[in-house]
Amino acid sequence: MPRFLRADGAHRRIEGWPLVFTILTVLAILVGTLVEFAPIFLVHGAVEPLATLRPWTPLELAGRDLYIREGCNNCHSQMVRPFQDEVARYGPVSTAGETAYETPFLWGSKRTGPDLARVGGKYPDLWHVRHMEDPRSTSPQSIMPAYAHLLTDPLDIDDLPARLRANRAIGVPYTDAEIEGAVALARAQADSVAARVREAGGPDQLADREIVAMVAYLQRLGRDARAAVDTARTAAGPVAVAH
């Protein structure tokens, strides 16, 4: 009998044993699951964080959650690729070390809008408020939808200690003091963001609105990487000029 017929017969016999077939199927699924998930646990600590990398502040973490909730990462990547035109437009190439505390990471590949990996500090706080409220007011050709509700929806930060505690459980080095004081730290930073917006001629009374968390998060993006570049340049010293 041809081999393929014998193999087919064995397969049909296994299918005729429901319990054996179920056990073998479960084993196959478990092996596949192990192969998929094992690297997540084994790679822990394999990526060295940037020397300048620090965890998100409580308010920035809240803003990151809002960023994910609103689906911003579906249209904006956060990864500067190693190409000359990318570096010229966005800044230093992204590295694994700058996202060592990111779970999940938001590198992305879809660029309906520009990459945001280095957007921190590029625009003032008020620009971001106006842009989120009405994208066309700052970028006339933008196809981004408006997120005006961020200026009116209340900012919920009461669960920030739990959020920081969960992040520490997966390796983000938050201290006990930061966790316990997360709400107070977030409120202080929110007041600062709101004050800068107000002083620049923007809307008042935003300190307890979601927009301040979003702005805080966006203004942080890329700053750790730029700090690493600046530190490296300082350590290298002045460049000698040949005469």
LODOVEX-165994 format. One line per field, with one value per residue (C-alpha): residue number from 1; residue in three letters; x, y, z. Coordinates in pm, 1 decimal. Each point is the difference from the previous one (the first is absolute). Last residue first. Example, Ala and Ser with C-alpha at 12.3 -4.5 7.8 and 13.67 -1.06 7.14 Angstrom:
# residues 2
k c(2:1)
r c(Ser:Ala)
u c(1367.0:-137.0)
v c(-106.0:-344.0)
w c(714.0:66.0)
This chain:
# residues 243
k c(243:242:241:240:239:238:237:236:235:234:233:232:231:230:229:228:227:226:225:224:223:222:221:220:219:218:217:216:215:214:213:212:211:210:209:208:207:206:205:204:203:202:201:200:199:198:197:196:195:194:193:192:191:190:189:188:187:186:185:184:183:182:181:180:179:178:177:176:175:174:173:172:171:170:169:168:167:166:165:164:163:162:161:160:159:158:157:156:155:154:153:152:151:150:149:148:147:146:145:144:143:142:141:140:139:138:137:136:135:134:133:132:131:130:129:128:127:126:125:124:123:122:121:120:119:118:117:116:115:114:113:112:111:110:109:108:107:106:105:104:103:102:101:100:99:98:97:96:95:94:93:92:91:90:89:88:87:86:85:84:83:82:81:80:79:78:77:76:75:74:73:72:71:70:69:68:67:66:65:64:63:62:61:60:59:58:57:56:55:54:53:52:51:50:49:48:47:46:45:44:43:42:41:40:39:38:37:36:35:34:33:32:31:30:29:28:27:26:25:24:23:22:21:20:19:18:17:16:15:14:13:12:11:10:9:8:7:6:5:4:3:2:1)
r c(His:Ala:Val:Ala:Val:Pro:Gly:Ala:Ala:Thr:Arg:Ala:Thr:Asp:Val:Ala:Ala:Arg:Ala:Asp:Arg:Gly:Leu:Arg:Gln:Leu:Tyr:Ala:Val:Met:Ala:Val:Ile:Glu:Arg:Asp:Ala:Leu:Gln:Asp:Pro:Gly:Gly:Ala:Glu:Arg:Val:Arg:Ala:Ala:Val:Ser:Asp:Ala:Gln:Ala:Arg:Ala:Leu:Ala:Val:Ala:Gly:Glu:Ile:Glu:Ala:Asp:Thr:Tyr:Pro:Val:Gly:Ile:Ala:Arg:Asn:Ala:Arg:Leu:Arg:Ala:Pro:Leu:Asp:Asp:Ile:Asp:Leu:Pro:Asp:Thr:Leu:Leu:His:Ala:Tyr:Ala:Pro:Met:Ile:Ser:Gln:Pro:Ser:Thr:Ser:Arg:Pro:Asp:Glu:Met:His:Arg:Val:His:Trp:Leu:Asp:Pro:Tyr:Lys:Gly:Gly:Val:Arg:Ala:Leu:Asp:Pro:Gly:Thr:Arg:Lys:Ser:Gly:Trp:Leu:Phe:Pro:Thr:Glu:Tyr:Ala:Thr:Glu:Gly:Ala:Thr:Ser:Val:Pro:Gly:Tyr:Arg:Ala:Val:Glu:Asp:Gln:Phe:Pro:Arg:Val:Met:Gln:Ser:His:Cys:Asn:Asn:Cys:Gly:Glu:Arg:Ile:Tyr:Leu:Asp:Arg:Gly:Ala:Leu:Glu:Leu:Pro:Thr:Trp:Pro:Arg:Leu:Thr:Ala:Leu:Pro:Glu:Val:Ala:Gly:His:Val:Leu:Phe:Ile:Pro:Ala:Phe:Glu:Val:Leu:Thr:Gly:Val:Leu:Ile:Ala:Leu:Val:Thr:Leu:Ile:Thr:Phe:Val:Leu:Pro:Trp:Gly:Glu:Ile:Arg:Arg:His:Ala:Gly:Asp:Ala:Arg:Leu:Phe:Arg:Pro:Met)
u c(4363.7:-189.5:-290.9:-12.2:-345.3:-88.4:-52.1:-109.3:-169.1:-208.3:-103.8:-97.9:-206.4:-176.9:-84.9:-131.4:-206.9:-146.1:-104.6:-158.7:-188.4:-146.7:-362.1:-42.6:-204.5:-247.6:-59.1:-46.8:-234.7:-215.8:-11.0:-98.3:-272.8:-178.1:-142.1:68.2:261.2:-190.3:-158.1:92.0:19.8:315.5:172.0:355.0:-42.5:-301.0:185.7:298.6:-229.5:-181.7:329.0:119.7:-331.2:9.5:354.2:-115.5:-309.4:205.5:246.4:-285.8:-165.2:323.8:109.9:-24.6:145.9:277.8:91.9:6.7:240.1:-77.3:261.3:-205.5:54.1:-332.0:-118.1:108.3:-252.1:-279.6:98.0:1.5:-352.0:-121.2:138.8:-163.3:-351.5:-122.5:120.9:-324.3:23.1:-339.6:-118.0:-19.9:326.8:44.9:-342.7:148.3:175.7:-35.3:62.3:336.1:-18.7:247.3:44.7:-53.4:239.9:-43.8:-370.5:-64.3:69.5:-288.4:-5.1:301.2:198.6:-103.0:110.0:318.6:86.5:-72.5:265.4:271.6:122.3:315.2:53.2:-97.6:-70.5:295.1:-175.5:-307.9:15.2:-220.8:-367.3:-141.7:326.6:-59.2:309.8:-38.0:263.5:-257.2:152.1:-244.9:141.1:270.4:272.0:283.2:-124.0:309.6:231.3:-151.2:131.2:-167.1:212.3:76.5:-223.8:-334.4:52.8:372.2:13.0:-284.3:157.3:331.3:-147.7:37.6:-369.0:-149.1:-256.9:-309.6:-264.0:-310.8:-327.0:-104.7:213.8:-251.4:-271.2:-181.8:57.3:368.9:61.1:-219.2:219.3:306.4:-152.1:-51.4:364.1:102.6:-199.3:167.0:345.4:122.1:304.1:349.9:244.6:321.3:228.4:-200.7:-155.6:196.6:-207.5:57.8:-156.0:-310.4:64.0:-89.8:-347.7:-125.9:209.5:-204.0:-336.0:-10.9:190.3:-203.8:-326.9:101.7:89.7:-330.2:-199.2:170.7:-63.8:-367.7:-28.9:170.7:-234.4:-308.6:107.9:61.7:-344.8:-181.6:159.4:-130.2:204.0:306.1:-107.8:-56.0:352.5:141.1:-190.4:127.8:353.5:-49.8:-148.2:289.5:243.9:-138.8:-136.1)
v c(7421.0:-307.0:59.2:-210.3:-109.0:109.7:-268.5:-360.9:-4.9:304.6:-157.5:-324.4:189.1:196.2:-320.9:-162.6:310.8:-13.5:-362.4:87.2:291.9:-202.2:6.5:200.7:282.3:-251.1:-152.0:332.2:117.7:-310.7:38.3:367.2:-86.2:-233.4:287.9:88.0:267.1:136.6:298.6:267.5:-10.5:117.2:338.2:-124.2:56.5:-232.9:-278.7:36.4:-5.2:-312.1:-185.4:102.3:-90.1:-341.6:-51.1:68.4:-215.7:-291.7:20.9:9.7:-303.3:-198.8:66.8:-360.0:-136.3:255.8:-55.0:-378.1:43.7:-63.7:-208.1:-135.1:-377.1:-173.3:26.3:364.9:67.5:-153.8:214.9:310.0:-78.2:-75.6:330.6:175.2:-120.0:341.5:163.9:51.6:317.2:151.9:18.5:357.9:70.2:-364.3:17.2:223.6:-298.8:105.8:-251.1:9.9:78.9:286.9:242.7:312.3:-110.9:225.6:86.9:-302.8:-234.0:144.9:-76.3:-233.0:253.1:291.7:-179.3:-119.7:353.3:128.7:-230.1:142.5:-196.0:-202.6:-61.8:-366.4:-98.0:-239.6:-336.8:162.2:-130.7:200.8:-80.8:-281.3:-158.8:-363.2:-191.5:-12.8:61.0:15.6:-234.3:-183.8:16.7:265.2:15.5:-108.8:236.8:222.3:-299.5:-157.5:285.7:259.9:186.0:359.6:276.5:19.3:158.4:-34.0:-334.9:-131.4:126.3:-162.9:-339.5:-197.4:4.6:244.1:-197.5:137.8:-60.8:212.7:-113.6:-300.4:126.4:279.7:-257.1:217.3:-254.7:-32.1:374.0:7.5:-267.1:200.3:307.7:-184.3:-109.0:359.2:108.7:-264.0:92.9:-242.1:-198.0:139.1:-60.3:203.5:-302.7:-162.9:-326.3:-321.3:-254.8:-357.9:72.7:-205.4:-192.8:-332.2:109.4:132.6:-259.6:-281.5:132.4:-107.2:-328.3:-89.1:73.4:-220.2:-284.1:42.7:-3.2:-322.2:-160.1:97.4:-157.7:-318.9:-26.3:60.8:-261.0:-254.0:64.4:-3.1:-323.2:-22.1:304.9:-198.9:-285.5:246.9:131.9:-352.0:-78.1:315.8:-94.6:-348.8:151.1:246.2:-292.6:-193.6:-347.3)
w c(997.4:124.7:233.2:315.4:110.2:350.3:264.4:-55.4:341.9:-91.9:-327.8:173.3:258.3:-273.7:-184.8:319.4:79.7:-349.6:59.8:335.1:-156.9:-282.9:114.6:320.0:-151.7:-139.4:343.9:177.7:-275.6:34.1:377.4:-31.8:-251.6:240.4:201.0:363.8:-67.4:-300.0:176.6:-252.8:-377.2:-176.5:5.0:59.6:374.7:-0.8:-176.4:230.5:304.5:-120.4:-45.1:346.8:166.6:-168.7:132.1:355.8:-41.4:-130.2:287.7:252.4:-158.2:-20.3:358.0:119.0:-321.8:-21.0:365.3:-43.4:-288.6:-366.0:-181.5:-295.3:-1.7:-55.7:362.4:0.8:-274.3:205.8:298.7:-218.4:-120.5:353.0:126.3:-299.7:85.9:116.7:-319.6:-191.2:-209.3:-66.3:-364.8:-127.0:-178.4:-98.7:-162.1:-269.8:-155.4:-362.2:-276.8:-180.8:-369.5:34.0:-289.3:212.0:276.5:305.3:-18.1:-221.6:293.2:204.3:375.4:-14.7:-201.8:217.5:316.5:-168.5:-112.0:350.8:145.1:-222.4:-305.2:-64.8:371.1:-20.5:-361.8:-25.6:-31.0:-151.0:-357.6:-231.3:-67.7:-211.9:94.0:81.8:113.9:376.7:264.9:280.6:256.0:223.9:255.2:-34.8:268.0:-230.5:-270.3:-10.1:8.9:-311.0:-210.9:-220.3:-253.7:96.0:-137.8:-180.9:-338.8:-62.1:180.4:-213.8:-324.1:88.3:77.1:321.9:100.9:247.3:197.4:168.1:-265.5:-36.8:-160.5:209.6:289.4:58.1:73.9:254.7:274.8:-86.4:30.1:311.6:160.4:-98.6:160.3:327.3:-15.6:-65.5:306.4:220.4:-132.9:-263.5:105.6:-51.3:-282.4:2.4:33.7:-276.3:109.9:-63.4:-186.9:114.9:338.3:-76.1:-323.0:162.1:106.3:-333.1:-183.5:162.1:-122.5:-364.5:34.4:308.7:-180.7:-292.8:234.6:184.9:-325.0:-113.4:339.9:-16.5:-344.9:116.8:299.0:-215.0:-256.6:276.8:151.6:-333.0:-127.5:-357.0:-94.9:101.5:-230.8:-283.8:39.4:1.4:-323.0:-165.0:94.1:-150.9:-314.2:-30.2:39.0:-296.9:87.0)
